[in-house]
Amino acid sequence: MTQRRSLLTIVLCCCPLLIPNVWAQTVQVINLEGHSTAITAAQIANLPRVTVSVVDHDKAARFEGVMLASVLSMAGIELADTLRGPRMTEVLQVTAADGYKVSFALAEVDPAFAVREIILADKRDGKPLDAREGPFRIVAPGDKRPARWIRQVIELKVAVVK
């Protein structure tokens, strides 16, 4: 009985340490109706890959990941021809693990509207993002300042600006 209690104590003490890793490997995508879809790192890895060469804090860097639009589409967020009229007021709010938030007009991430490729990166210079940046980071080439290049992304939420 004592041995069982000890094992149970160890398991219960270690579980909280494992939970952040599980959550860190997913991105929650929330649509206008509030429906949430968890997209895993494995699902993201199976999407078509994109590499962008940028300057990040005065240093050349090469980020690899997937188009943000692909992640949204995987969660059922419709883009392209459906994004018109009243939907042009929709924004994408991106949230980091520390609560930092940034927004993009939904049209900015849609390849049918924008020339640039905003990506959800999981690699920098050929290596997985470190704990300070990853496991996922937004990279938005074309922004003059990287204030929206949010690190440790945990949530993508579509909302309407009124």
ABEGO torsion letter per residue (X at the ends): XAAAAAAAAAAAAAAAAAAAAAAAABBBBBBAAGBBBBBBAAAAAABBBBBBBBBBGGBBBBBBBBBAAAAAAAAGBBBEAABBEAAAABBBBBBBAAGBBBBBBAAAABAAABABBBBBBABBGGBBBBAAAOABBBBBBGBABAAABBBGBABBBBBBBX
